[in-house]
Amino acid sequence: MGWWQVNADTLAGSRFVVSPLAETFASLKVLHAGEGAHPGELAWLTEHLPAYRRRLSRDPVTALLVRSGLGRAWIADFLTPTPGEAAGFAEEVARVRDTDPATARDDLAVSRPGPLPALLRRDDLPQRAADLLEFVWEETVRPDWERRRRVLEADVLARTAQLGQGGWAAVLDALGPGTRWLGGDRLQVNPHANPPREISGAELLFVPVTPQRHGWVSWDEGERYAVVYPCAGVLTDGPVTSVPAGLGTLLGDARARILVLLDSPMSTTQLVALTGQGLGSVGRHLRVLLDARLVRRRRAGRSVLYYRSAAGEVLVTAQRG
């Protein structure tokens, strides 16, 4: 397994950030795999995969670059620069474009098995990679970025609430497969047998993305390290979670969906992002659930978080059974 040595000061100073480039690269990985994890991703693939494949069919160099850079066990480092604080997509993708060509070739030699193909022994690989990322951003992510950003920010708020309830160990254990707190200042970041890294004193970032099967790590050696993980919310055009039929009949589908979503504390902003309902509708449903004593609320910083009461938990659990 791959793990990082993280001292208390580094962990205490770590934070969550939203990265347009990370979201775009995760979307590129979905396009490359051609497989969706849920109906929302499948619908997105149906809309965008044909144009993506047409583009690569016209550009065999970039097609080979993608196949080589998205290795099974390792991603070419130059494709995933570590996010900066509040950086926009243009600023982030410029770091890919500005990569030294020799560095890009070296990274590809690590991510793919065997010698580097002659077709990739060239100096325009960073430019080609940046151009492809810009295509994915402009055509498949940017049109829906505001909704994606709300889902990502909702995830960050939920993780922050979880931090207040269970501490960093609970947050890290829930980030996704392969990520967990091992104790003794050790953070497991993936299941691969990579050498440990000492990152104490560096900046540690946690970066959510909406594609559900895609995470990775990145770093600016000795300065900044990032764990990119699948967020808790998903992008769908319909229900974001399964609502038991009986619960929907009892409470109404929209109100039941909110109750089911409250497995962990959430704000009204999170619920709006995850359900697609308007702020007023979510507020009315929460008021009914509060009056019925099926949910409770508490303040966390500037946010008010809602969570299921014991009675609400019994009701949802009984319907799921």
N, C-alpha and C positions, 0 to 999 in steps of 0.2 A: 504494500500500500504506500501511497505518497503522503508524506506529512511534513508540516512546518513547525518549527520551534517558535513559539510566540510567548513573549513575556507579558506580565500583567499590564504594563504601561501601554504596550502596543495594542493589546486587546481592548483596553479601556478607551483608547483613542480611535478605534476603528469605527467605520460608519458605512451606511448604505448609500449608494448613488445610483441614479438612472442614467444609462448610456445609450444614445441613439445608435451608435456603431455596434455595440454589443447586441442590441435587438436586431440590427440588420444582419450581422454575422450569424446569429442564431437562426434567422429566417433563411439565410443562404444554406445553412446546414439542412434545414427541412427540405428546401428545393433540391439539394443534392441527393438526399436520401429518397425523395419522392414518396414519403410515407407520412401520414398525419397521425397524431396521437389521440385525436378526438374529432367529433364532427366539425367543429369550427376550423381546425387545421385542414381537414379534408376539403372543405368548401373553399378555403383559401388556396389550396393546391390546385383544385380544379380550375380556378380562375387564372392563376399565374404560372403554373408549371409549363404550359405549352410555349409561352413567350420566352421563358428562361431557357428551355431546351433549344428553341430556334436560335437564340443568341449564341449559345455555345456551339451549335452545329456549324455556324458560320465562322467560328473562331477556334480552331483546334488547339492553338497554343494555350489560350485561357482555359479551355476545357481540360487539358492535361494539367495545367496549373492547379485547378480546383481539385481534381482527383488526387493529385500528389500532396497538396497542402492540407486536405482534410483526411489525414491518416487515421487508421483505426484506433491506434493507441496514443497518437500525438498529433497536435495541430502545428503547422509551421508557425513559429512565434510571430513573425512579422505581420501575419494576418489578423492578430488579436492584440493590438497595443493596449496597455493597461489604461483604463479610463481615467480622465482627469476630472477635477471638480467642476461641475456645471458646464462641461464642454459641449458644443453643438456638433452636429454630424460633420459639417465641413472641416472643423478643426480636428476632429478625431481621424477622419479618413485621410487628411493631409499627412498624418504620421505614417500611414501605410505607404502613400505615394512617395514620401521622402526617404524611405528605407534605402540603405546602400545596396546596390544590386548584388554584390558579393555576399552580403548578409542574407538576402532573400534566398539565394541559391544554397547557402549553407543550411538555412532553416528547412528548405525543401528536402535536402539530402537526409535530414534527420527524420522527417515526417513520413517519407516513403521508403519502402524496402528497396535495396539494390542501388546501383549507380544512377546518378541523375541522367535522364534521357537527353540526347543531343538537342531536342526541341526546346528544352528549358535552360540551356546554357547560353543565356542572353541577358542583356542589361535592362530590358523594359518590363521585367516581371512585376516590380512594385506598381508601375503605372497601370498595367493590365489588371492587377488585383484591385486597385483603387477604382478603376473604371467599372469593374463588375460590381463592386460593393455600391457604387453610386447608382448603378442600374437597379439593383435590388431595393435600395432605399427609395429612389424616386418612383418606381413602378409598383412596389408591393408593400412598403412600410409607411412611407410619408403620408399617403392619402388617409391612412387610418392611425396616424401617430398620436393624435390627441386622445383617442380612446385607449390605445395601448399604454400611453403614459399614465392615464388614470388608473388602469389596472396595476401597473408597476408601482405607482405611488401607494395604492391601497395595500399592496403586499408589504411595502416598507413599513407602513403604519402598523400592520398586523404583527410584523416581526418585532417592532419596537414595543408593542404592548406585551408580547410574549417575553421579551427581555425583562420587563418589570415583574412578570409573574414567576418565571422560572430561572432567570439568569442566563448568562451566555451559553452555558452547556445545553440548555433546552433549545435555544435558538439555533445553535450550530448543529445539533443532532437532527433538527427538522428541516435543514436546508435542502436535502436531497440525498439520493443514494451515493454512498462513498464519502460523504462529509459528516464528520462527527468529532466531538471533543474526546480525546483519548486520556486526558488527565496529564499531570506532570508537564504542563506548558506545551502539550503536543496537540496540534490540530490536523486531523486527517482530511485531506482535500480531494483525494480520488482513490480508487481501488488499485491503481497500478503500482508496480514495484519500482518506484523512482527513489533516488537518494533523498534523504531529508534535507530541508533548507532551514537555515537559521535566519529568521526575519525580524528578530527583536530590534526595536528602534526604527523600523521602517513603517511606512503608511500601509494600513490594511483596509481594503475596501470589499464590500459585498454588493454584487450587482445582479438584480433580478432581470430575467428575460421571460417573455410569454411562451415561446415554444417549450413544450413540456418534456421533451426527451434530451435536451441539449444544454450542457453546462461545460465549463472548462476553467482553467486557471491561467493567469498571465502575470507578468511582472516586469518592472524596470529594475534590474538587478540592484539590490541593496537600498532602494529608495521607496518603491511602491509595489504592492502585491494585491491581486484581486482574485476573488472567488466568484465566478459567474454561475448562477443557479436558476433552475426553473421556478418561476413564481407560483404562488398558490392559486391565483385566479387564472382563468383561461379566456381566450377570445372566442365567443360564439355569437351566432345570430339568434339563438333561441335560449332555452334554459341553460344555466351554467352548472346546475347540479340536479341530480335526480330527486324528484319530490314524490314520496309515496302517495299512491292514489287516494287512500283513505284520508291522509292528512290534507291533501288538496281539497277534497270534498268538504272536510270539516271547517277549514280555515279560509278556503279560497287559494288558488294556485299561487298568486303573487305573494300573499302573506305567508303561506307555508314555505315558499322558497326562501324567504328571509329567515324564518326560524331555522330551517335546515342549514343555511349558510353560517349560522352563528355557532359553529363548532368551536371557534376561537373568537375573542372579542373583536368587534369591528365598529367603525364609525359610520355615520350616514353616508359620507363621501365614498367609502369603500363599497358599501352596499349599492349605491347608485352605479358605481363602475362595474360591479360584478353582475348586477341584475339587468341593467339597461333601463330600469324604471326611473322616472323623474324624481327629483329631490322631494317634492311635495307628496308624491305617492308613497315613497319610502318612509317619510316622516309620519304619515297617517297610519301606515301599517304598524310601525313601531309603537305608536301611541296605543293602538288596540292591543298589541301584544303585551305592552307594559301594564295596561289596565287589567288584562287577564292574568297577570303575574306569570307569564310564560317567558318573559325576558326581564333582565335587570340592566342597569347602566351604572357606569362609574367614570370619573374624570381621569385622564392620563395626559398631563401637561395641558395643552390647549385644546385637546380633543375630548369628546365624550364617546366612550366605547360601550357598545351593547353586547350582551352575552346571554345565553340561555340560562334560565333559572332551573332549580331542581325539577320543578313541575314541567317546564319545557323540555328538559332532557328526557324525562320519563315518557312524555308524549312522542317525541321523535324516535326514541329507541324502540318503543312499543310498535310503532308503525313500520320501522325498518325490519323488525323481526317478523 
